[in-house]
Amino acid sequence: MIEEQRIIDFHGHTGRQDRYNWNDDPTAILHAMDKAGIDIACLFNIFHPDGTTGNDITARFVAAHPDRFVGFAYVSPTMPERMVPELTRAIDELNLVAIKLYPPYTQWDLHEPIWHPIYEFANARGLAVIFHTGADPHSHPSLLAACAAQFPKANFVAGHAGNIAEPRRAAIQVAQTYPNVYLETCSTFRTPGVIEKLVNEAGPDRVLFGSDISLMDPRPQLGKIITAHISEEAKRMVCGANAARLLGI
C-alpha cells in the first residue's frame, strides 16, 4: 500500500470481551490485516492484573505467527510486587518487546510513584511504553511530561493521542516538548484533519499508526492516514518506519 514500507500496527489486543463483541480470533485478525495491507501487529493483553496470564496468551499468539505479530508486556500497579519480576520474565523469556499500561483500570494517575518501577525498568532497557490516554484523569496525556522528563531513556507513547480534542492538544504539547514522547493514532473519535494536525504539530517522526485491532477494524484506521494530506515520506514514517525504529524490528 505504501511502496517499500512495512506497515506496523502499534496498537492491538489479545483477549476477549463478549459484551463488546471483542474476539481475538487470529484468523479474523490476520484476514483484516491482509485486506488492509498490514504486515505486523503489536499485541498486548490488558485483562489480567497479574500480568502473567495475559502475557502468556500474547506470547502464544506471537509464537503461532512470528512473522505477523510482536508482543508487548502488560503489568498493573494493583499488584505492585509482581510488576518488575513479570516484566523481566516477559521481556527476557517470552521475548516481548515493549510495555503496555492501562491507567483506567487503576486508582492512580499515570505519573504517580507507584508506576515508577515500570518506568525505571523501561528506562534501563530503552523500551517503549504505550498507555491508554484520554480525558480520564488517571490517563490524561499531560501527565506524560513528568514521566518523560524523569525517565529520558524510555519512550512514552500516548495511545489514541489523547482521543478527543482537549487531551489531544495536551498530547501534542508534551510531544513537542519531550523527544521521547510519541503519539499513536487509533481512536473512535477522529475528525477530518486530525492526522494532519498530529503530523504537522508533533512531527512526522513522532506519530505511530495504530488500529485497536481486534476491538476495531484496522481498515478505516489505516485509511485515514493513507488519505491524509501529508507527504508520502510522512506516511511511510507514520505507517511503519517510526515503529520499526522504536521497537528495533
Order of alpha helices (4+ residues) and beta strands (2+ residues): beta-alpha-beta-alpha-beta-alpha-beta-alpha-beta-alpha-beta-alpha-beta-alpha-beta-alpha-alpha-alpha
